[in-house]
Amino acid sequence: MAKRKVLKATELKRKVFIGFVGLLMAFQLPFAGTAFSAGGTVDVKTVERLENLIKAQQQQLEMLQQEVAELKKTTADAQAQAMSAKAVADEMKTASLVTVEKAVTSGSDKVKLAISGQVNRAVNLVDDGADTEAYFVDNSASGSRFRLVGTAVLNDDLTLGTRMELGFSPNASSKVNQDDMETDDSFDQRYADISLSSKRFGTLFLGKGDTSSNNTAEVDLSGTDVVQYASISDIAGGMLFVQSSDDKLSTIKVSDAFKDFDGLSRKNRLRYDTPKFKGAYLSASWISDQRWDTSLWWGGKGYGFKVGTAAAIAYINTEKNGEDSDYQYDGSFSILHEATGLNFTLSGGMQEVDHQSDPSNVWAKVGWRTDLVSYGKTSFGIDYAWSDNLTTENDDGNSFGIAAVQQFNDYGAEVYAQFRNFSLNRDVEPNLEDLNVFTVGTRVKF
């Protein structure tokens, strides 16, 4: 812009100067004519002065023209460079957009592809009654994972969906123990699923994914479920209890003594969910190895409360302690008072086992969700669990814990801490020391 102004100013000066020269010449020509006519002879000095003046003016004009030409050339080069830079920037922008588009575009224009996942890492400081050690783990309560979800809208009623999800759990907290503090990486094929959903007729699922009973014992509105929920053993499930008599490790793991009996997890199955009616729906699935399960779900709001609940019955068809297992029952309930953030969660489950007292579990939690900081909700929870007949008949497991979770909504992140005590009381030898776990960690979703 500045160079254009200089160019215009120079051209104006040139025109003014030429006009001035013309006027000057026109003013001097009469005198030159007088010199010719006065004696019929030429005034040589006058002619020389005029010639010198004209030459000087021509030199100045040539210099001005050369300057103008140089300015034009400089301006053209600057414009060319600007256009080139813009072209490069546009090309880079286009390449970037193409790269991003390729990263999130499915193989079909009619199918939308969503990429998401999370990383959940923690440090467990474990006191087993004999030693205290630190373990760097992937939190099995909600392990690290990566997923691809495809969605295609077929018409106003039908939607076709696909889901592929793989869990990555280096040093899973449910596996590490005192003898193996650095376990092999765990790769869990969580989902390979196809669904067809109808607003009028419900949803049909085919492939590996949630059975109808999965998560029925784990409904939780407390905000602390990333580290504190019904399956309390997940945070340290692989740890071994220590024998009180000699401080040696027993063969009993935390996960052997505490279980929430939450349905049949994720299996290869055919599943059907009914449409929701006033927040409720039924679900049933037919599972590999001739198993089946069914469940009832409900969630809703009213009178300042938010409520979620589920219950399930599952036919197991597996063996436990050499005896056939028949049916498993579980359910959970969670209620949140939205104004105060106070909440309560209850879970229970049992499994039928032939020729033995049926193992069972009850777990309860009182919590509080509040806005202590502007980044997101801060949640607190205190819980207690009681298990019966899991390891052997007449064994009682007791556990209590306290947890805090801070959300950072803008970054999809949570920071959490928990202390938990595991105690197993036995009618047979050996007696076992309590196991205490202090956990700090973070989960980041993307």
C-alpha positions in Angstrom: 0.0 0.0 0.0 2.9 2.4 0.9 4.6 1.6 -2.4 1.5 2.4 -4.4 1.2 5.8 -2.7 4.9 6.5 -3.5 4.2 5.6 -7.2 1.2 7.8 -7.4 3.1 10.7 -5.8 6.0 10.3 -8.3 3.7 10.2 -11.3 2.0 13.4 -10.1 5.4 15.1 -9.7 6.3 14.0 -13.2 3.2 15.5 -14.7 3.7 18.7 -12.8 7.3 19.0 -13.9 6.4 18.3 -17.5 3.7 20.9 -17.3 6.2 23.4 -15.8 8.7 22.7 -18.5 6.1 23.2 -21.2 5.1 26.5 -19.7 8.7 27.6 -19.4 9.4 26.7 -23.0 6.3 28.5 -24.2 7.4 31.6 -22.2 10.9 31.6 -23.7 9.9 30.9 -27.3 8.7 34.5 -28.0 12.1 35.8 -27.0 13.8 33.3 -29.2 11.5 34.4 -32.1 12.5 38.0 -31.3 16.1 37.2 -31.5 15.6 35.7 -35.0 13.6 38.6 -36.3 15.6 41.4 -34.8 18.5 41.2 -37.2 17.7 38.2 -39.2 20.5 36.4 -37.4 20.4 33.8 -34.7 21.3 34.7 -31.1 23.8 31.8 -30.5 23.9 32.2 -26.8 20.2 32.2 -26.4 19.9 29.0 -28.5 22.7 27.4 -26.4 20.9 28.3 -23.2 17.7 26.8 -24.5 19.4 23.6 -25.7 21.2 23.2 -22.3 17.9 23.8 -20.5 16.1 21.2 -22.7 18.9 18.7 -22.2 18.8 19.1 -18.4 15.0 18.7 -18.4 15.2 15.6 -20.6 17.8 14.1 -18.2 15.6 14.8 -15.2 12.6 13.2 -17.1 14.7 10.1 -17.9 15.7 9.8 -14.3 12.1 10.1 -13.1 11.0 7.6 -15.7 13.7 5.2 -14.5 12.6 5.6 -10.9 9.0 5.0 -11.8 10.0 1.9 -13.7 12.0 0.6 -10.7 9.0 1.3 -8.4 6.7 -0.6 -10.7 9.0 -3.5 -10.8 9.4 -3.5 -7.0 5.6 -3.3 -6.6 5.0 -6.2 -9.0 7.6 -8.3 -7.2 6.0 -7.6 -3.9 2.5 -8.5 -5.3 3.9 -11.7 -6.8 5.5 -12.6 -3.5 2.2 -11.9 -1.6 0.2 -14.0 -4.1 2.8 -16.8 -3.8 2.6 -16.7 0.0 -1.2 -16.8 -0.1 -1.1 -19.7 -2.5 1.2 -21.6 -0.2 -0.9 -20.9 2.8 -4.1 -21.9 0.9 -2.3 -25.1 -0.2 -1.2 -25.9 3.4 -4.7 -25.2 4.7 -6.2 -27.4 2.1 -3.8 -30.2 2.9 -4.5 -29.9 6.6 -8.3 -30.1 5.9 -7.8 -33.1 3.7 -5.7 -34.8 6.4 -8.3 -34.2 9.1 -11.1 -35.2 6.8 -9.4 -38.5 6.0 -8.8 -39.1 9.7 -12.5 -39.0 10.5 -14.2 -40.0 7.2 -15.6 -43.5 6.9 -15.5 -45.6 3.7 -19.0 -44.5 2.8 -20.4 -41.0 2.5 -23.6 -42.1 4.2 -21.9 -43.4 7.3 -20.6 -41.0 10.0 -17.5 -42.1 11.9 -16.7 -41.0 15.5 -13.3 -41.6 17.1 -13.0 -41.5 20.9 -11.4 -43.1 23.9 -9.6 -42.5 27.1 -6.4 -43.1 29.1 -6.8 -43.8 32.8 -3.5 -44.1 34.8 -3.0 -44.3 38.6 -0.5 -45.0 41.3 -1.5 -47.5 44.1 0.4 -47.3 47.4 -0.4 -50.7 48.9 0.2 -51.8 52.5 -0.4 -55.6 52.7 0.4 -55.9 56.4 4.0 -57.0 55.7 5.3 -54.4 53.2 4.3 -51.2 51.6 5.0 -50.8 47.9 4.0 -48.5 45.0 2.4 -49.8 41.9 2.0 -47.9 38.6 -1.2 -49.2 37.0 -3.9 -48.7 34.5 -7.1 -48.3 36.5 -9.3 -51.4 35.8 -12.3 -49.6 37.2 -12.4 -47.8 33.8 -9.4 -48.9 31.8 -7.7 -47.1 28.9 -9.4 -47.8 25.6 -9.9 -46.7 21.9 -13.2 -46.9 20.0 -14.6 -46.3 16.5 -18.4 -45.8 16.2 -20.1 -45.7 12.8 -23.7 -44.5 12.3 -25.9 -44.5 9.2 -29.4 -43.0 9.2 -31.4 -45.3 6.9 -34.7 -43.4 7.2 -36.8 -41.4 9.7 -37.2 -44.5 11.9 -34.1 -46.8 11.3 -30.5 -46.2 12.3 -27.7 -48.7 11.5 -24.7 -48.6 13.9 -21.4 -50.3 14.3 -18.9 -50.2 17.2 -15.3 -51.5 17.5 -13.5 -50.9 20.8 -10.2 -52.2 22.1 -9.0 -51.9 25.6 -5.3 -51.1 26.3 -4.3 -51.8 29.9 -0.5 -51.8 30.5 -0.1 -53.1 34.1 -3.8 -53.4 34.8 -4.6 -52.8 38.4 -6.8 -56.0 38.5 -3.7 -58.1 37.6 -0.6 -56.7 39.3 0.4 -58.2 42.6 3.4 -58.5 45.0 5.0 -61.3 42.8 4.3 -59.6 39.5 4.6 -55.8 39.7 5.0 -55.4 35.9 2.5 -57.6 34.1 2.2 -58.2 30.4 0.2 -55.6 28.5 -3.5 -56.4 28.4 -5.5 -56.1 25.1 -9.2 -56.6 25.6 -11.5 -56.9 22.5 -14.3 -55.1 24.2 -16.7 -54.5 21.2 -17.2 -55.8 17.7 -20.8 -55.0 17.3 -23.6 -54.2 14.8 -26.9 -52.6 15.8 -30.1 -51.8 14.1 -32.2 -49.2 16.0 -35.9 -48.4 15.5 -37.8 -45.6 17.3 -40.9 -47.7 17.2 -39.6 -51.3 17.6 -36.4 -51.0 19.7 -32.8 -52.0 19.1 -31.2 -55.3 17.9 -27.5 -56.0 18.6 -25.4 -58.7 17.0 -21.7 -59.4 17.8 -19.5 -58.9 20.9 -20.7 -56.3 23.3 -22.8 -55.7 26.5 -25.1 -58.5 27.4 -28.5 -57.4 28.7 -27.3 -57.9 32.3 -24.0 -56.0 32.0 -23.8 -52.9 34.3 -27.1 -53.7 36.1 -25.2 -53.9 39.4 -23.3 -50.7 38.7 -25.8 -47.9 38.2 -24.1 -44.9 39.9 -24.9 -41.1 39.9 -22.3 -40.1 42.5 -19.6 -38.8 40.2 -16.9 -41.0 41.9 -17.4 -44.2 39.9 -14.1 -43.6 38.0 -12.4 -45.0 41.2 -15.2 -46.0 43.6 -18.1 -48.0 42.5 -19.8 -51.4 43.1 -16.9 -53.5 41.8 -14.6 -52.3 44.5 -11.9 -55.0 43.8 -11.0 -53.5 40.4 -8.6 -50.9 41.8 -6.4 -53.6 43.4 -7.9 -56.9 42.3 -4.7 -58.8 41.7 -3.1 -58.1 45.1 -2.6 -61.1 47.4 -3.6 -61.2 51.0 -0.7 -61.9 53.5 -1.0 -64.7 56.0 -1.0 -63.4 59.6 1.0 -66.3 61.0 4.2 -65.9 58.9 3.8 -62.8 56.8 3.9 -64.9 53.6 1.7 -64.3 50.7 -1.4 -66.4 50.4 -3.0 -67.6 47.2 -6.1 -65.5 47.7 -6.5 -62.3 45.6 -8.7 -59.4 46.4 -10.9 -60.2 43.4 -11.4 -63.7 44.9 -13.0 -62.2 48.0 -15.0 -59.3 46.6 -17.4 -59.4 43.6 -20.5 -57.4 42.7 -22.1 -60.2 40.5 -22.7 -57.7 37.7 -24.3 -59.8 35.0 -22.4 -61.5 32.3 -20.2 -58.6 31.1 -19.5 -58.4 27.4 -20.0 -61.5 25.3 -20.8 -62.7 21.8 -24.5 -62.5 21.7 -27.8 -61.5 20.1 -29.5 -58.9 22.1 -32.8 -57.0 21.9 -33.9 -53.8 23.8 -37.5 -52.6 23.7 -38.3 -49.0 23.1 -38.4 -46.8 26.2 -41.7 -46.2 27.9 -41.7 -43.4 30.5 -37.9 -44.0 31.0 -38.1 -47.8 31.3 -37.2 -50.6 28.9 -36.6 -54.4 28.9 -33.6 -56.1 27.5 -32.8 -59.8 26.7 -29.9 -61.5 25.1 -29.0 -65.0 23.9 -25.3 -65.6 24.6 -22.6 -68.1 23.4 -22.2 -71.3 25.3 -26.0 -71.6 25.7 -26.4 -68.8 28.2 -29.0 -66.1 28.4 -30.0 -63.1 30.5 -32.7 -60.5 30.8 -32.9 -57.1 32.6 -35.2 -54.2 33.4 -33.9 -50.6 33.4 -35.4 -47.3 34.4 -34.2 -43.7 34.8 -35.9 -40.4 35.3 -36.2 -37.0 37.0 -38.8 -35.4 39.2 -39.3 -33.4 42.4 -35.6 -32.2 42.2 -34.2 -35.8 42.1 -32.5 -37.8 39.4 -32.9 -41.6 39.7 -31.4 -44.6 37.9 -32.0 -48.2 38.6 -31.6 -51.6 37.0 -32.2 -55.3 37.8 -31.2 -58.5 36.0 -31.5 -62.3 36.0 -28.9 -64.3 34.2 -28.5 -68.0 33.4 -24.8 -68.7 33.8 -24.1 -72.4 32.9 -20.6 -72.4 34.3 -18.8 -74.2 37.1 -17.7 -72.9 40.4 -15.6 -75.0 42.8 -16.5 -78.1 40.8 -20.2 -77.5 41.1 -22.7 -76.3 38.5 -23.9 -72.8 38.8 -27.4 -72.0 37.7 -28.7 -68.5 38.0 -27.3 -65.1 39.0 -29.3 -62.1 40.2 -28.2 -58.6 40.7 -29.5 -55.0 40.8 -28.6 -51.5 41.7 -30.2 -48.2 42.6 -28.9 -44.6 42.6 -30.6 -41.3 43.5 -29.2 -37.8 43.3 -30.7 -34.6 44.8 -29.8 -32.1 42.1 -30.0 -29.0 44.2 -27.7 -30.1 47.0 -25.7 -32.8 45.2 -26.3 -35.4 47.9 -26.7 -38.9 46.6 -27.1 -42.5 47.6 -26.2 -45.7 45.7 -27.0 -49.3 46.6 -26.0 -52.5 44.8 -26.5 -56.2 45.5 -26.1 -59.6 43.8 -25.9 -63.3 44.4 -25.2 -66.5 42.6 -26.8 -69.9 43.0 -24.2 -72.7 43.6 -25.1 -76.3 44.1 -24.2 -78.0 47.4 -22.8 -74.8 49.0 -24.2 -71.6 50.5 -24.8 -69.1 47.8 -22.1 -66.3 47.5 -23.5 -62.8 47.7 -22.5 -59.2 47.9 -24.1 -55.9 49.2 -22.5 -52.5 48.7 -23.7 -49.0 49.6 -22.3 -45.5 49.1 -23.2 -42.0 50.3 -21.9 -39.1 48.2 -21.9 -35.4 47.6 -21.4 -33.5 44.4 -20.7 -29.8 44.6 -19.1 -26.8 42.7 -16.0 -26.0 44.8 -14.1 -24.6 41.8 -15.1 -23.3 38.4 -13.4 -26.1 36.4 -16.1 -28.7 37.1 -17.9 -30.8 39.7 -16.1 -32.0 42.8 -17.5 -35.3 44.1 -17.0 -37.1 47.4 -18.0 -40.6 48.4 -17.9 -42.9 51.4 -18.8 -46.6 50.9 -19.0 -50.0 52.5 -19.2 -53.5 51.0 -19.9 -56.9 52.6 -19.4 -60.2 50.7 -20.2 -63.7 51.9 -19.1 -67.2 50.9 -16.9 -66.1 47.9 -13.6 -67.7 48.7 -14.9 -70.6 50.8 -18.1 -71.2 52.6 -18.5 -68.9 55.7 -15.8 -66.5 54.6 -16.8 -62.8 55.1 -15.3 -59.9 53.3 -15.6 -56.4 54.5 -14.4 -53.2 52.8 -14.7 -49.5 53.3 -13.4 -46.6 51.3 -13.4 -42.8 50.9 -12.9 -41.1 47.6 -12.7 -37.6 45.9 -12.9 -36.8 42.2 -12.3 -33.4 40.6 -13.6 -32.9 37.0 -12.0 -30.5 34.4 -14.8 -30.2 31.9 -13.0 -28.2 29.3 -10.3 -30.8 28.9 -12.3 -34.0 29.4 -10.1 -34.8 32.4 -10.7 -36.0 36.0 -8.2 -36.2 38.9 -9.1 -38.6 41.7 -7.9 -40.0 45.0 -9.1 -42.9 47.2 -8.3 -44.8 50.3 -9.6 -48.3 50.7 -9.4 -51.1 53.3 -10.0 -54.8 52.4 -10.5 -57.3 55.2 -11.3 -61.0 54.9 -12.5 -63.0 57.9 -12.2 -66.8 57.7 -13.3 -69.8 59.6 -10.4 -71.8 58.3 -6.6 -71.3 58.4 -4.7 -69.3 57.5 -5.9 -66.0 58.9 -5.2 -63.0 56.7 -3.9 -59.5 57.2 -5.9 -56.5 56.1 -4.9 -54.9 52.9 -4.9 -51.1 52.6 -4.7 -49.2 49.3 -4.2 -45.5 48.7 -4.8 -44.4 45.1 -4.2 -41.2 43.1 -4.7 -41.0 39.4 -6.3 -39.2 36.4 -8.5 -40.1 33.5 -8.5 -38.1 30.3 -11.1 -38.7 27.6 -10.8 -37.7 23.9 
